Amino acid sequence: MKTVHDRGLEPSVQEGQALVAAAHSHSLPVVIHANRKRSQAFAVAAGVDAIVHGMWRDPDEDAALDDEARKILADVARLNIGYQPTTQVIASLRDMMREDYLARPELADAYTATFIDWCARKENKCSATHWSRTFGPDADERIRATTARAHEVTRVLLEANARLLFGSDTPSDAIYTNPPGLNGRIEMDHWIAAGVPPERLFRALTIDNARMFRLDDRIGTVEPGKVANLLLLGASPLETVKAYDAIETVFLHGQPLRRADLSARTAPR
């Protein structure tokens, strides 16, 4: 069950608690879209199972975490509420203002050449020129500060041994800087930048998410009887995040697939 608390969509705590109780009566975990301080305070009070998104900030809110924010995060850890940081959601907005973004070679594996060419057209509302005008001259500094805040949120939760869960929120908006697949890999770098050890990241990518959604009897570990959705890597993900750049074979329901065959480079123009 997924719910939301955001501007214009602000149920009462009592309504939230009733929703959680109803979902739990049917053995359904409850996740909530809650990306501001007040929304995450609501999530804690409602008793949800997981919070989706980091603690972004309102326009007049300082980037530094205040005591209220730290108290909310402490409660998240204390109550064992899952937390998906999704820092790339914010960082990707800064990428929208980069004229050279679409030239990144790794994008050719996520997007077809036709789509990249279309996004590069200056007249499109998704163009870097349009987004730079929309965001204003201080946008780069504001987005950097909010990204740094997101890293701090992840560090605070890590130090409190909170239940960190992995998610990429792809796509987060009508933008091309949340490329499918690749966006998750970029999100991994944000976790590492926030101080999350590679082995903790690996756990969040696998068994922790499976347990959160009560699917750990089917996925999340390599065991007889479980679904064989696997990655064969050329390096250990317990040692470095760069291991995820060394995927050799993808197994989908036990069937091996060559990584190169899944690339958008193979699509016809």
C-alpha positions in Angstrom: 0.0 0.0 0.0 1.4 3.4 -1.0 0.1 6.7 0.3 1.2 10.3 0.1 1.7 13.4 2.3 2.6 16.5 0.4 1.4 20.0 -0.3 -2.3 19.8 -1.1 -2.5 16.2 0.0 -2.2 16.3 3.8 -4.4 13.8 5.6 -4.8 13.9 9.3 -2.7 11.7 11.6 -5.8 9.8 12.5 -6.6 9.1 8.9 -3.0 7.9 8.4 -3.2 5.6 11.3 -6.5 4.2 10.1 -5.0 3.5 6.7 -2.0 1.8 8.2 -4.2 -0.4 10.5 -6.4 -1.4 7.5 -3.4 -2.3 5.4 -1.7 -4.3 8.1 -4.9 -6.2 8.7 -4.4 -7.5 5.1 -0.7 -8.1 5.7 0.2 -5.2 3.4 3.2 -3.0 4.2 2.6 0.8 3.9 5.1 3.1 2.2 4.6 6.8 1.9 5.7 9.5 -0.4 7.0 12.1 2.1 9.8 14.3 1.1 9.6 17.2 3.6 10.1 17.5 7.3 6.4 17.9 8.1 5.6 15.0 5.9 8.1 12.7 7.5 6.8 13.8 10.9 3.4 12.7 9.8 4.8 9.4 8.6 6.3 8.7 12.0 3.1 9.6 13.7 1.0 7.4 11.4 3.2 4.4 11.9 4.0 3.6 8.3 6.5 0.9 7.3 8.7 2.9 5.0 9.3 6.5 3.9 10.1 7.2 0.2 12.5 10.0 -0.5 15.0 12.1 1.4 14.1 15.1 3.5 14.2 17.9 1.0 13.5 21.5 2.1 11.0 24.2 1.5 12.2 27.4 -0.3 12.7 29.3 3.0 14.2 26.4 4.9 17.9 26.3 5.7 19.9 23.4 4.2 21.3 22.4 7.6 19.3 19.9 9.6 17.7 21.5 12.6 16.9 19.8 15.9 13.3 19.0 14.8 14.6 17.3 11.6 17.2 15.3 13.6 14.5 14.2 16.1 12.3 13.0 13.3 15.2 11.0 11.8 16.0 9.6 15.3 12.4 8.4 15.6 12.6 6.8 12.1 15.6 4.8 13.3 14.1 4.0 16.7 10.8 2.7 15.3 12.6 0.7 12.6 10.8 2.6 9.8 12.4 1.9 6.4 13.9 4.9 4.6 14.7 5.3 0.9 17.0 8.3 0.5 16.6 8.7 -3.4 19.2 11.5 -3.4 19.6 11.3 -7.2 16.0 12.8 -7.5 17.5 16.1 -6.4 20.9 15.8 -8.0 19.3 15.0 -11.4 17.7 18.5 -11.5 21.2 20.1 -11.6 22.1 17.8 -14.4 19.2 19.2 -16.4 21.0 22.5 -16.7 24.1 20.9 -18.2 24.4 21.4 -21.9 26.9 18.5 -22.2 24.8 15.9 -20.2 23.4 14.1 -23.2 26.9 13.5 -24.5 27.8 11.2 -21.5 28.7 7.8 -23.2 26.9 5.7 -20.6 23.6 7.2 -21.7 23.8 5.4 -25.0 23.1 2.1 -23.1 20.0 3.5 -21.4 18.5 5.7 -24.2 18.2 5.1 -27.9 20.1 7.4 -30.2 16.8 8.7 -31.5 15.6 9.7 -28.1 18.9 11.4 -27.2 18.8 13.4 -30.4 15.2 14.5 -29.6 16.1 15.6 -26.1 19.0 17.7 -27.4 16.7 19.9 -29.5 16.8 23.5 -28.1 13.1 24.1 -28.7 12.0 21.3 -26.3 10.8 22.2 -22.9 13.0 19.4 -21.5 16.1 21.1 -22.9 19.0 22.4 -20.6 18.3 26.0 -21.9 14.6 25.8 -20.8 15.5 24.4 -17.3 18.2 26.9 -16.7 15.7 29.7 -17.3 13.0 28.0 -15.2 15.3 27.4 -12.2 16.9 30.8 -12.1 20.5 32.0 -11.7 21.1 30.6 -8.1 19.7 27.1 -9.0 23.1 25.4 -9.0 23.9 26.5 -5.5 20.5 25.6 -4.2 20.5 22.1 -5.6 24.0 21.5 -4.4 23.0 22.5 -0.9 19.9 20.3 -0.9 22.0 17.4 -2.2 24.4 17.9 0.6 21.5 17.9 3.0 20.3 14.6 1.6 23.8 13.1 2.1 23.6 14.3 5.7 20.2 12.7 6.2 21.7 9.4 5.0 24.7 9.7 7.3 22.5 10.5 10.3 20.3 7.4 9.6 23.4 5.2 9.0 24.9 6.2 12.3 21.6 5.4 14.0 21.6 2.0 12.3 18.3 2.8 10.7 16.6 0.6 8.1 18.0 2.0 4.9 16.2 0.8 1.8 17.3 1.2 -1.8 15.1 3.0 -4.4 15.8 5.2 -7.5 12.4 6.8 -8.3 12.9 6.5 -12.0 11.8 8.8 -13.5 11.1 11.4 -10.9 9.8 14.0 -13.3 9.5 14.9 -17.0 13.2 15.0 -17.3 15.9 12.9 -19.0 18.4 12.9 -16.2 16.8 9.9 -14.5 17.8 7.3 -17.1 16.3 3.8 -16.4 18.8 1.4 -14.8 21.6 3.9 -14.9 19.8 6.1 -12.4 19.9 3.4 -9.8 23.7 3.0 -10.4 24.1 6.8 -9.8 22.0 6.5 -6.6 24.5 4.0 -5.4 27.3 6.6 -5.7 25.2 8.9 -3.5 25.0 6.3 -0.8 28.8 5.8 -0.9 29.4 9.6 -0.8 27.2 9.7 2.3 29.5 7.1 4.0 27.5 3.9 3.5 29.9 0.9 3.3 29.6 -1.2 0.2 28.4 -4.2 2.2 25.6 -2.2 3.7 24.6 -1.0 0.3 24.6 -4.6 -1.0 22.3 -5.6 1.8 19.9 -2.8 1.0 19.8 -3.7 -2.7 19.0 -7.3 -2.0 17.5 -8.9 1.2 16.5 -5.7 3.1 14.2 -4.6 0.3 12.8 -8.1 -0.1 12.0 -8.2 3.6 10.4 -4.8 3.6 7.9 -5.9 0.9 7.6 -9.4 2.5 9.0 -11.1 -0.5 12.1 -12.6 1.2 10.7 -16.1 0.8 11.0 -15.6 -3.0 13.8 -13.2 -3.6 16.7 -11.3 -1.9 19.2 -14.2 -1.4 20.5 -17.1 -3.4 18.8 -20.2 -2.1 17.1 -23.3 -3.5 13.5 -22.6 -4.4 13.9 -18.8 -4.8 13.5 -16.9 -8.1 16.8 -16.8 -9.9 17.0 -13.1 -10.7 20.7 -12.6 -10.5 23.7 -10.5 -11.6 27.0 -12.2 -12.4 29.7 -9.6 -11.6 33.4 -9.4 -12.4 34.2 -7.9 -9.0 33.0 -8.1 -5.5 30.2 -5.6 -4.5 31.3 -6.1 -0.9 34.5 -4.3 -1.7 33.6 -1.6 -4.1 30.6 0.0 -5.7 32.4 -0.1 -9.0 31.6 -3.9 -9.1 28.2 -2.9 -10.4 29.9 -1.6 -13.5 31.3 -5.1 -14.2 28.1 -6.9 -14.9 28.9 -9.9 -17.1 25.6 -11.8 -17.2 22.0 -11.0 -16.1 19.8 -13.9 -15.1 16.1 -13.4 -15.3 14.0 -16.2 -13.8 17.1 -18.4 -14.3 17.6 -17.5 -18.0 21.0 -16.0 -18.8 21.0 -12.8 -20.8 24.1 -11.0 -22.1 24.4 -7.5 -20.8 25.2 -6.1 -24.2 22.0 -7.5 -25.6 20.0 -5.3 -23.1 21.7 -2.1 -24.2 19.8 0.6 -26.0 22.7 0.6 -28.5 21.1 -2.4 -30.1 17.9 -0.6 -30.9 17.2 0.4 -34.5 17.3 4.1 -35.2 
